[in-house]
Amino acid sequence: MKVAVYRKAHFNAAHRLFNPSWTDEKNNEVFGLCNNPYYHGHNYELEVKVTGEVDPETGFVINLVELKKYIKEEIEDYLDHKNLNVEVEEFKTIIPTAENISIVIYNRLKAKLGDAYDLQIRLYETPRNFVEYPAS
């Protein structure tokens, strides 16, 4: 029987939603205030859901100390207090929307967790706007 384990995390980051192949007018029309050329920031809240079988020897799906370490190293240290467009390699070629940020987070954590676990990311850009990847 599978059990889901959750861990929450937090990071702050700045970004600009901008498609360089579009005109300034189209970027403003689609992205509005989020197209600010001087960037804008969010206090992101992250929920990481790891699902797997309970290990009969430990009673854990995953050791939360290990999961905490992965989140700190792969997500918080990587994204916290960064200008995503400028300082994070993935966002030099893709727009740092909440959707794309959640995919980057998923890929970085999945590389650490491997195939033994199912992984789902929920990223809150604001208290009312959030994304989930993969979608349920």
N, C-alpha and C positions, 0 to 999 in steps of 0.2 A: 504494500500500500504506500502511495506517495503522500508526502507532507510538504507544505509550502512554508518556507522560512523567509521573513522579511527583515530588511535593515534599511534605516533611513540615513540620509546624508544631506549635506548642504554645501553649496558653493556659490560664490558671487562671480559674475563675469559680464563683460561688455561685448556688444556686437552691433553690427549694422546689417540690416536686410537690404540687399542691393544686388541686382543682376547686371554685371558689367556690359552685357550685350544689348541692354535696353537703353533708351533715352532717359534723361533725368525726369522728364514728364511721366513716362510710363512707370519708372521706379517709384515716384511720388504717388502716382495713382494706385499702384498695387500695395506698396508697403507703408505709405503714409508717414507718420512720425518715426516709425522704426527704420526709415531710410535716412535718418539724421547723419550727415557726413562726419559729424564729430562723435558718433556712436551713442549708445545708451546702455544702461545696465539692468540686470535682474538679480534678485536673490533667489536662486534656483533651489528647489527642494526635490530631493531624489528619493524614490522608493525602489529598492532592489528586491525582487522576488526570486528566490531559488527554490526549485521543486525537485525532490528526489526521494529515493528510498531511505528509510531510517536504518542506519548502521546498527546491527544488533550488539556490537561490542561497545560502541560509544553512546548509543541512544540519539546521536545527532544525524540530521540530514547533511549538514555541513558545520564545521566548527566555526562559530561566529567570530572568534578571534581572527581566523584566517580570512573570512569574508570581509571583516572590518579592514584588515591590512590591504586586501585587493582594492577595495573601494578607495581607501586613502591614497594608495600609490598610483592607481590607474585612472582615477577620476578626480579626486579633490586636488592632489598635487599637480595634476595635468591641466585642470581647467580653472581652479580657484584664482580669483583676482587677475584674470587674463583678459586681453582683448582677443576674442576668439578669431576674428577675421585676420589679425596680424600675427598672433603668437602661437596659434594651434595649426599644425600642418594640414590636417584634414580640411579646415575651413578656408584654406587658400584656394581651393578648387570647388567647394560646394558652399551654398548659402547657409549660415548658421541659424537656421530656424529651430524651434523646439523639436520638430520632427527629426531633422538631421542630427541634432545634438544627441537625441535619445538613441539613434542608430549607432553613432560613434561610441557612446557609453556602452551600449550592448556589445559591440564588437570587441572593445578593449577588455571587458569583463569576461566575455565568453572565451576569449583566448586564454585566460587564466583558469577558468573553471572546467573547460573541456566539455566532452559529451556526456559526462556522468550526471549532469544536472540540466533541467530546463530552466531558462532564465527569462525574466520579463522585467522591463524597465518602465517606471512611471515617473515622468519628469514634470514638475510644476514650474512653469515660468512665472505665473502669478497665482494667487490663491484660487482664482476662478478659471485659469487657462492651463490645461495640462495635456500631455500626450502619453500614450502607452505603446511600447514596442517590445515584441511583436503584438499586434492587436489581438485581443481575445475573441 
